[in-house]
Amino acid sequence: MKIVKYVFLLLLLSVVAVTVFIATQDGKYDIKKEGVIKVPKMVLYNYINEYKNWENLGILTGSDTTAVYTYSENSSGNGATMSWKKDRSTGKVQTVKLVENDSIIQKAVIDGLNSDIAWNFKDTLKNTKVTIRMRGDLSFMEKANAFLRGGGNVNKVMETSLDNGLKNLNSFLVNELAKNEVEVKGLVNKTGAFYIGHAVTSKIEDINKKSAETFPKLLNFMKKNKIVKKGSPFILYRNYNKTEGTASYVICIPIKEEMFTSPGSEYEGGKYTEFKALKTTLKGDYSHLPKAWDAAHKYITEKALEENTTGTYIELYSKGVLKSKRPSEWITDLYVPIGPPTILPVTDSIQAPAVQQATVAPVTTGVRAPRAATGTFAKPATGTKPAGTTGKPVLTPGTGTTTKPAPKPAATKPASSTQKPATQTTTTP
């Protein structure tokens, strides 16, 4: 009987000793990993900034493909969140601060463990050096679990996860982003469409980011107002200034029926009519779009085609991230208008703007360059109409209701004279 008591006492003392040992261990962890990723800094930054890409990498979730992911309305940018669940494990990460093309700061909660995550990006010639740092405090239970699994090394599991994540990031991006195919399909008649869109003026390099932010908002607006989607999203370019590095464009989603939004609305309804165009298709990541636009303009030069610089330039995302997580499978169709520039008539009440021509040359740099121009091309906005010009309903954003529009004004007969466009010049790109 005394032996049993002694054994019980020894076990109790052992439990107390282990408990004291675990409790006195340093619960802070600070893990830092570095790697060289063989892609440009801007490409890597944009890829990490978009949470939907994380499913391919397993940075925090490991290699378990059974995890179920959910995202905030905006899955990239400041405030964006991603959460996941797999078996009994859960996690959530949120972006709290961004320095464009330089760093990303995040907060994470993984199985109740709070962590601060910091990404830093630095150029190394054609590659990018990325550093990821993860810091936080462990609770008693987390220290106990880590002690039992790893012999007291509380950093081991997280270090392994981050290290594997960086390796996956390099191999995935190098293989996926390198694959691309560009094919000039030839002349087609691009069918017209009604659309709802958001007009943007930004830096050329920000087009990808702006569209990624805007498309989810547009879809949410359409859902609230019961607007029927018809086709793939696209960008309609209005002005592209390569010299200044800026562009004006409309981020659009095609809709079933024509509609007009209220004046001053964040979104605008419009349409473009059928036009003759040169179609070029890119299969691959959007970073290869300049190559596709180059191929289109090279074909125009070789075939001595006339580019309609006042026409509608469209970048149509036939297959994007919603249909495939692999950039090598994305399909983007480019439409360059072909034909003589439009001569706009002069009316009694409104003076049509002069058409500004541009010298055409191949694109060598930039993101999503729709036209390779050494200067500026500008064309009037196409397809956008103010509310109240027809008997069709006017949509008040956010309410889902319509109001009766003002009566249609009497048509104004155009003057007999027309305004001639500026003299067009062409050069061999």
Secondary structure, 3 states (H helix, E strand, C coil): CHHHHHHHHHHHHHHHHHHHHHHHCCCEEEEEEEEEECCCHHHHHHHHHEHHHHHHCCCCCCCCCCCEEEECCCCECCCCEEEEEECCEEEEEEEEEEECCCEEEEEEEECCEEEEEEEEEEEECCEEEEEEEEEEECCHHHHHHHHHHHCCCCCHHHHHHHHHHHHHHHHHHHHHHHCEEEEEEEEEEECCEEEEEEEEEEEHHHHHHHHHHHHHHHHHHHHHCCCCECCCCEEEEEEEECCCCEEEEEEEEEECCCCEECCCCCCEEEEECCEEEEEEEEEECHHHHHHHHHHHHHHHHHCCCCECCCCCEEEEEEECCCCCCCHHHCEEEEEEEECCCCCCECCCCCCCCCCECCCECCCCCCCCCCCCECCEEECCCCCECCCCCCCCCEECCCCCCEECCCCCCCCCCCCCCECCCCCCCCCCC
